[in-house]
Amino acid sequence: MDGELTLRAHYWDDAKALAAFMDFIRKIHSIDFSSWESSGYWDDAYTPFSFFEGDSIVSSVCIYMLDAIVDGESRRLAQLSGVGTLENRRRKGFSRRLTEFGLEWAEGKHDGVFLFADAGAVPFYHRCGFTPMIEHVETVAAPSIAQRPGIVKLDPGRPRDLDKIYEYAERRTPISHRFSVMNPKLVVFHALHRLRDHAYEIPDLETIIFFERSLGRLTVFDIVGERVPQLAEFYPYIADAGDKVIGFHFHADKLGLDDSKVVPLFGNNPFVKGAFPVDDPVFPFTSKA
């Protein structure tokens, strides 16, 4: 290992190191964390392990400790994320060493480890002893139903709407008895990024739903509220005559579905390390760091 590198962890209270981390993530993953941090919803449960060269990061791994519900019981899961090494410093074993450091720190603090791998990283996680899993989504034919007014589109770029999303997420009930993740600040992260244009409030149901539709398919990413409404309750507010199929990116056991199907979802490349408490999981979309 290069002798000039310094291992650092748990450094979010160091503004210069945090800025270096954000710069590194932009370079490696093309994601800008600055809006998550500046909005006040940065989550200290997202823990870095990084090799620094001076004030810059050469390689990094993060472990996100997640509060979860599995089969109705409170559990703790660890997700690896933000893994990468600068292109000119690769093939020196940095990511593997940092993964080992992170997992050693997390040992005894969780009930299972998982991650989602970029396609190019799949061989790396095989070499590191991770086991691939098949991810699933639950689908149902869209019912024919009259539309009902009363849905409000939210704009997470407005502080008032973002605060509302966080307040809902903080009070939320588990989306599923089977497998739920309960980190409200991670919901905010998704609202600021992948789900920025897909957040809607149904005031009548005191619920926020993240969804999108394309080519006859309605995709529901998450339902956030103190109560999970059944499909027959919330679908009238979001129904469209062109809907043919509804897909749920979470276990839909609370939605009162009839004749639903569970189908494989490919592309996210989930891996686990050792035993994992959920078989054939539908990973909640907003659990993904």
N, C-alpha and C positions, 0 to 999 in steps of 0.2 A: 504494500500500500504506500502511496505517496506520503513521504514523511511530513510534508508541510500541511497536511489536512488535519482539521480539528473536528472531533465529534461533538455536536451540541444537541440537546433535547430540552423540551419544556421551556422554550425561550420566548413565548408570546409577550412577556412583559418587557422585552427589549425591542423598542420601536425599530431600530436599525436592522435587527435580525428578522423581524416580521416583514419589513419591506423587502429584504433579500429573498425571503421565502416567496412572497407574492410575485416578485420578478422571476424567480425560478419556475413557478407554476405556469406563468404566462409563456415562458420559453418552451417548456416541456409539454404542457397540456392545452395551451391556448385558452386558458380560463382565467378570468380576472376576478380575484377574490375581494377587490377593494370595496365594492358596493356592499358586500356582506359584512365586512369589518366596519366600514364607515357608518352603516345604518344602526350599529350598536348590537348586532345579533351574532357576532363572532362567537363560536362555541369552543371553550377551553378544553372540552372533551376530545377535540381533534388535536392529537398530540404528535409533534414532529420529532423525527430523528434524522439529523442531517450532517453531512460532511461539508465543512466550510473551508474555503481557501481564502484567507483574509476575511473580507466582509461579504464575500459571495459564496453561494451554495453550489457545490459541484454535483452532489447526489443527495436524494432525500426519500424518506418513507414516512407516512403518517399512519397512526392507528386511531381510529374513531371508536370510542367506547359508547355503545348504544344501549339504552334502556329498551327492553323488548318484552312482549307477552308471547309466550309459546304454550299452546294447549291450555290457555287460561292462567298460566303461572308467570310471575315476574322473573325474567332472566336478564342476563347481561351478555351482550355480544361484542366482539371486536372485529372491526372491518379495516383491512389494509387499503390505503388509498394514497393518491399523490405520489406514486412511486416513479422514480426516474433518475437518470444521470445525464449530464451534458454530453452531447454527441462526441466531443473530442476526448472524453474521459471514460468512455464505456469499455466493457470487456476487461475490467480490472477487479471485478467482484464487489464493487461498492454497494450495489443494491442488495445483493445477497447478505452482506455483512450487516447492513442497516435493518433488513428484515429480521435477521437473527436478534439484533439488539432490541428491536421493538417487541418481538414476540417474547423475549426473555422478560422484558419489563411488564408485559401484560399477563404473564403466566400467573394463574391463580385469581385473576380479576374478572374472568369471563367464563361463559358456558359454551363458547364456540367461536371460531374464527372463519371469516369469509372475505371474499374480494371479487371484483369484476375486472377481468384482464382485457387489455387491448389485444387484438389478434396477434400482433408481433411478439407479445409477452407470454403467450400461452406456453411455449417450450420452457421458458424460464421458470414458471411456476410448477411445471412438471418436475424439473430438476430440483426444485426446492422442497419437494415432498408434498405439494398440495394436490388435492383430488378434484377433478372437474365434476360439476353437477349439471343436471339439465334443469333449466328454469322453465316455469310454466306461466300461462295466463288462463283465466277462466272466461268463457264466452257464453253468450246466450243470444237467441234470435231477438231482434228488437220488436217489442210489442207494438201493435197498432193502437194508438191512443191519442186523444185530443190534446193539443198544446194548452198550457196554462201560463198566463203572464206572471211576472214577479221575480225574474232572475236579474241580477245586477252584475255587470262585468267589473272586475277590480283591476286596478293598475298598480302593481307592486312598486313601480317607480315613484309613486306618490307616498310620502311617509305615512299619511293617514291610513291608506289602504294596506300598506305593509304591516303597520302596527295591528290592524284588525286581523290580518292573517295570523300573526304571531299569537294574538290573544285567543283566537279560535284554537290554534294548535296547542297552546298551553293547557287549555281546558278539555282537550279532545278525549273521547273515549276510544279504546282500541278499535281499529277498523275491522279486526278479526279476532275471534277466540283462538284461531289456529296459529297465526303468526302476525304480529304487529310490532312496529317500532315507534317509540314515544318521544323522540327528540324534537321539540318544537323549533329549535334554531336551525335544524337541518331542513325542516319544511320551508322555512324562510329562505334558505339558500336556494332550494329548487324554485321557489316563487320568483326569485331574482334572476334565475338563469333559464333552465330548460322549460319551465312552466310559466314564464313571465306573461305570455299572451293567452294563458288558458285558465285563469283563476276567476271563479264566479261565485257570488253569494246568493243563496236562496233565503231571504229573511224570514219567510213564512215557516221554514224548517230550522232556522238558526244553524245553517250549514254552509260550508264552503266546499265547492266541488271543483277539482281540476280536471278538465276534459278537452279533447279535440276530436274532430271528425274529418275523415277523408275517404272518398270513393265508397260511400255506403257503410263505412265502419266508424262507430263511435267508440273512442278509447277513453275510459275513465281511469285517471292516474291515482286519485286519492279523494276521499270524502272526509272532511274534517268538521267535527262538532261534538257537543256533549252527548249526542245520541246519533247512532248511525241509522238514517232512514232507509227503509226498504226501497227496492227498485220501483215498485208501484207508487210510492210517495214522491220520489224526486224526479223520475223520468218525465212526467208531464211538463216540468219546467224547462227541460233541456231537449225535448223530443224534436225530431225533424222527420218530415215525410220520406226523406231519402235514406234513413237509417235502415240497414239490413241486419247488422250484427253489432253487439255491444261487447267489448273486451274490457276486462278488469285487471289492472296491474296490482292486485292484492288478492288474498283469499276472500271470496265473496260469501262466506258462510252466514253473514248477518243480513244479506240483502233479500232473502225470501225468493230465491230464483227457482224456476221450474225448468227441468230438462237442460241444465247447463252442461258445458263440456270443458274439460281441462286439456289444453293443447300446449305442446312445447313452444318455447320462445327462444329463438337463436340470435346470437350476435353479441350478447353481453358477457359471455364466457365466465360464468361464476365458478369459483373454486372454494374449497373448504380445506381446513387443516385439521386432520384427525376427525374425531367424532363431531357431528353437528346435530343440534337438537330437533331439526325439522327435516323430514323426508319429503322428496318431491315438492320443494317449496315454490310458492308464488312469492318472490321477493317483493315486498312493498316498494313501489317506484320511489317514494320519498325516503326510503331507507338507504339509498345509494349515495355514497359520498363521492 
